[in-house]
Amino acid sequence: MERPAAPVDVLRAAGLQGVDTMRSPERLAKARLVVEGAAGSSLLSALVDLAARWTGTGWAQLSLLADEQVATAVRRVEPASTERVTALEDALCTVTVLSGDVLVSADTRTHPWLRELPSVAAGHVGAYLGVPLDLGNGVLVGALCVYDPHPRDWSERDVGLVCDVADIVVLELRRVTALRT
């Protein structure tokens, strides 16, 4: 039996060469500050909750990407996993950041970039909508995402709402990061 390609190999093959730059010292330094500043933010938690409710999903997450993915704010109707830290190579939000744009998948099991990721293979994420978080000057520090365990279609309204919430999340991340510097 042939072993499936590792998620990071799939991303490289798809032309998402930024996989290796996720560990650049400049990006990591900024991302670590953001992770520290965002810890325990009730506003960020409220924004994640709003994104889930407005799109009709029970699952939403603010993931910050430093040395690994840290789920800073999470909303789940049923805990699929209590893990808050994931290897960058295994995280859907890493793919979102590397894509450089909103990533929408009605069925993650058939998406070439997503289907091999552990959360998809385990059946935790069947549909995914993620927005990369850019603090400015191309400093991508994570993603805001909503997801369902089963495939579903995402409307233009869903995409617009999550993008609007992501804009507010970025403002808050800039504010908490400025407090740290």
Contacts in CASP RR format, 6 or more apart in sequence:
PFRMAT RR
TARGET T0000
AUTHOR 0000-0000-0000
METHOD contacts of the structure
MODEL  1
MERPAAPVDVLRAAGLQGVDTMRSPERLAKARLVVEGAAGSSLLSALVDL
AARWTGTGWAQLSLLADEQVATAVRRVEPASTERVTALEDALCTVTVLSG
DVLVSADTRTHPWLRELPSVAAGHVGAYLGVPLDLGNGVLVGALCVYDPH
PRDWSERDVGLVCDVADIVVLELRRVTALRT
4 116 0 8 1.000
5 13 0 8 1.000
5 116 0 8 1.000
6 89 0 8 1.000
6 116 0 8 1.000
7 89 0 8 1.000
7 90 0 8 1.000
7 95 0 8 1.000
7 116 0 8 1.000
7 117 0 8 1.000
7 118 0 8 1.000
8 19 0 8 1.000
8 89 0 8 1.000
10 112 0 8 1.000
10 113 0 8 1.000
10 116 0 8 1.000
11 19 0 8 1.000
11 94 0 8 1.000
11 95 0 8 1.000
11 98 0 8 1.000
11 113 0 8 1.000
12 19 0 8 1.000
14 112 0 8 1.000
14 113 0 8 1.000
16 95 0 8 1.000
16 98 0 8 1.000
16 99 0 8 1.000
16 113 0 8 1.000
18 98 0 8 1.000
19 89 0 8 1.000
19 94 0 8 1.000
19 98 0 8 1.000
21 27 0 8 1.000
22 65 0 8 1.000
22 88 0 8 1.000
22 94 0 8 1.000
22 97 0 8 1.000
22 98 0 8 1.000
23 88 0 8 1.000
27 139 0 8 1.000
27 140 0 8 1.000
27 141 0 8 1.000
28 66 0 8 1.000
28 67 0 8 1.000
30 135 0 8 1.000
30 139 0 8 1.000
30 141 0 8 1.000
30 177 0 8 1.000
31 64 0 8 1.000
31 65 0 8 1.000
31 66 0 8 1.000
31 139 0 8 1.000
31 141 0 8 1.000
31 142 0 8 1.000
32 66 0 8 1.000
32 67 0 8 1.000
33 177 0 8 1.000
33 180 0 8 1.000
33 181 0 8 1.000
34 64 0 8 1.000
34 66 0 8 1.000
34 135 0 8 1.000
34 141 0 8 1.000
34 173 0 8 1.000
34 176 0 8 1.000
34 177 0 8 1.000
35 64 0 8 1.000
35 66 0 8 1.000
35 70 0 8 1.000
35 72 0 8 1.000
36 180 0 8 1.000
37 176 0 8 1.000
37 177 0 8 1.000
37 179 0 8 1.000
37 180 0 8 1.000
38 44 0 8 1.000
38 62 0 8 1.000
38 64 0 8 1.000
38 72 0 8 1.000
38 73 0 8 1.000
38 172 0 8 1.000
38 173 0 8 1.000
38 176 0 8 1.000
39 72 0 8 1.000
40 72 0 8 1.000
40 73 0 8 1.000
41 72 0 8 1.000
41 73 0 8 1.000
41 172 0 8 1.000
41 176 0 8 1.000
43 172 0 8 1.000
44 62 0 8 1.000
44 72 0 8 1.000
44 73 0 8 1.000
44 169 0 8 1.000
44 172 0 8 1.000
44 173 0 8 1.000
45 73 0 8 1.000
45 75 0 8 1.000
47 62 0 8 1.000
47 73 0 8 1.000
47 144 0 8 1.000
47 165 0 8 1.000
47 168 0 8 1.000
47 169 0 8 1.000
47 172 0 8 1.000
48 60 0 8 1.000
48 61 0 8 1.000
48 62 0 8 1.000
48 73 0 8 1.000
48 74 0 8 1.000
48 75 0 8 1.000
48 144 0 8 1.000
49 60 0 8 1.000
49 75 0 8 1.000
50 165 0 8 1.000
51 60 0 8 1.000
51 144 0 8 1.000
51 146 0 8 1.000
51 161 0 8 1.000
51 162 0 8 1.000
51 165 0 8 1.000
52 58 0 8 1.000
52 59 0 8 1.000
52 60 0 8 1.000
52 75 0 8 1.000
52 146 0 8 1.000
54 161 0 8 1.000
54 165 0 8 1.000
55 129 0 8 1.000
55 146 0 8 1.000
55 154 0 8 1.000
55 158 0 8 1.000
55 161 0 8 1.000
55 162 0 8 1.000
57 146 0 8 1.000
57 147 0 8 1.000
57 148 0 8 1.000
58 75 0 8 1.000
58 76 0 8 1.000
58 77 0 8 1.000
58 146 0 8 1.000
58 148 0 8 1.000
59 75 0 8 1.000
59 76 0 8 1.000
59 77 0 8 1.000
59 80 0 8 1.000
59 125 0 8 1.000
59 146 0 8 1.000
59 147 0 8 1.000
59 148 0 8 1.000
59 149 0 8 1.000
60 74 0 8 1.000
60 75 0 8 1.000
60 144 0 8 1.000
60 145 0 8 1.000
60 146 0 8 1.000
60 147 0 8 1.000
61 71 0 8 1.000
61 73 0 8 1.000
61 74 0 8 1.000
61 75 0 8 1.000
61 93 0 8 1.000
61 144 0 8 1.000
61 145 0 8 1.000
61 147 0 8 1.000
62 71 0 8 1.000
62 72 0 8 1.000
62 73 0 8 1.000
62 74 0 8 1.000
62 143 0 8 1.000
62 144 0 8 1.000
62 169 0 8 1.000
63 69 0 8 1.000
63 70 0 8 1.000
63 71 0 8 1.000
63 72 0 8 1.000
63 91 0 8 1.000
63 93 0 8 1.000
63 142 0 8 1.000
63 143 0 8 1.000
63 144 0 8 1.000
63 145 0 8 1.000
64 70 0 8 1.000
64 72 0 8 1.000
64 133 0 8 1.000
64 141 0 8 1.000
64 142 0 8 1.000
65 88 0 8 1.000
65 91 0 8 1.000
65 93 0 8 1.000
65 94 0 8 1.000
65 97 0 8 1.000
65 140 0 8 1.000
65 141 0 8 1.000
65 142 0 8 1.000
65 143 0 8 1.000
66 141 0 8 1.000
67 88 0 8 1.000
68 85 0 8 1.000
68 86 0 8 1.000
68 87 0 8 1.000
68 88 0 8 1.000
69 85 0 8 1.000
69 86 0 8 1.000
69 87 0 8 1.000
69 88 0 8 1.000
69 90 0 8 1.000
69 91 0 8 1.000
69 93 0 8 1.000
69 94 0 8 1.000
69 142 0 8 1.000
70 84 0 8 1.000
70 85 0 8 1.000
71 83 0 8 1.000
71 84 0 8 1.000
71 85 0 8 1.000
71 86 0 8 1.000
74 84 0 8 1.000
80 119 0 8 1.000
80 124 0 8 1.000
80 149 0 8 1.000
81 119 0 8 1.000
81 124 0 8 1.000
86 119 0 8 1.000
88 94 0 8 1.000
90 117 0 8 1.000
90 118 0 8 1.000
90 119 0 8 1.000
91 117 0 8 1.000
92 103 0 8 1.000
92 108 0 8 1.000
92 114 0 8 1.000
92 117 0 8 1.000
92 119 0 8 1.000
92 120 0 8 1.000
92 125 0 8 1.000
92 128 0 8 1.000
92 130 0 8 1.000
92 143 0 8 1.000
92 145 0 8 1.000
92 147 0 8 1.000
93 130 0 8 1.000
93 142 0 8 1.000
93 143 0 8 1.000
93 145 0 8 1.000
95 103 0 8 1.000
95 113 0 8 1.000
95 114 0 8 1.000
95 117 0 8 1.000
96 102 0 8 1.000
96 103 0 8 1.000
96 130 0 8 1.000
96 131 0 8 1.000
96 132 0 8 1.000
96 142 0 8 1.000
96 143 0 8 1.000
96 145 0 8 1.000
97 132 0 8 1.000
97 133 0 8 1.000
97 140 0 8 1.000
97 142 0 8 1.000
97 143 0 8 1.000
99 113 0 8 1.000
99 132 0 8 1.000
100 132 0 8 1.000
100 140 0 8 1.000
101 132 0 8 1.000
102 129 0 8 1.000
102 130 0 8 1.000
102 131 0 8 1.000
102 132 0 8 1.000
102 159 0 8 1.000
102 162 0 8 1.000
102 163 0 8 1.000
103 128 0 8 1.000
103 129 0 8 1.000
103 130 0 8 1.000
103 131 0 8 1.000
104 128 0 8 1.000
104 129 0 8 1.000
104 130 0 8 1.000
104 154 0 8 1.000
104 159 0 8 1.000
105 111 0 8 1.000
105 114 0 8 1.000
105 126 0 8 1.000
105 127 0 8 1.000
105 128 0 8 1.000
105 129 0 8 1.000
106 127 0 8 1.000
106 151 0 8 1.000
106 152 0 8 1.000
106 153 0 8 1.000
106 154 0 8 1.000
107 126 0 8 1.000
107 127 0 8 1.000
107 151 0 8 1.000
108 114 0 8 1.000
108 115 0 8 1.000
108 117 0 8 1.000
108 120 0 8 1.000
108 125 0 8 1.000
108 126 0 8 1.000
108 127 0 8 1.000
108 128 0 8 1.000
108 151 0 8 1.000
109 115 0 8 1.000
109 120 0 8 1.000
109 126 0 8 1.000
109 151 0 8 1.000
114 120 0 8 1.000
114 125 0 8 1.000
114 128 0 8 1.000
115 121 0 8 1.000
117 125 0 8 1.000
119 125 0 8 1.000
120 126 0 8 1.000
123 149 0 8 1.000
124 149 0 8 1.000
125 147 0 8 1.000
125 148 0 8 1.000
125 149 0 8 1.000
126 147 0 8 1.000
126 148 0 8 1.000
126 149 0 8 1.000
126 150 0 8 1.000
126 151 0 8 1.000
126 152 0 8 1.000
127 147 0 8 1.000
127 148 0 8 1.000
127 150 0 8 1.000
127 151 0 8 1.000
127 152 0 8 1.000
127 153 0 8 1.000
127 154 0 8 1.000
128 145 0 8 1.000
128 146 0 8 1.000
128 147 0 8 1.000
129 145 0 8 1.000
129 146 0 8 1.000
129 147 0 8 1.000
129 154 0 8 1.000
129 158 0 8 1.000
129 159 0 8 1.000
129 162 0 8 1.000
130 143 0 8 1.000
130 144 0 8 1.000
130 145 0 8 1.000
130 146 0 8 1.000
130 162 0 8 1.000
131 143 0 8 1.000
131 144 0 8 1.000
131 145 0 8 1.000
131 162 0 8 1.000
131 163 0 8 1.000
131 166 0 8 1.000
132 140 0 8 1.000
132 142 0 8 1.000
132 143 0 8 1.000
133 140 0 8 1.000
133 141 0 8 1.000
133 142 0 8 1.000
133 143 0 8 1.000
133 144 0 8 1.000
133 166 0 8 1.000
133 169 0 8 1.000
133 170 0 8 1.000
133 173 0 8 1.000
134 140 0 8 1.000
134 141 0 8 1.000
134 170 0 8 1.000
135 141 0 8 1.000
135 170 0 8 1.000
135 173 0 8 1.000
135 174 0 8 1.000
135 177 0 8 1.000
141 173 0 8 1.000
144 162 0 8 1.000
144 165 0 8 1.000
144 166 0 8 1.000
144 169 0 8 1.000
145 162 0 8 1.000
146 158 0 8 1.000
146 162 0 8 1.000
END
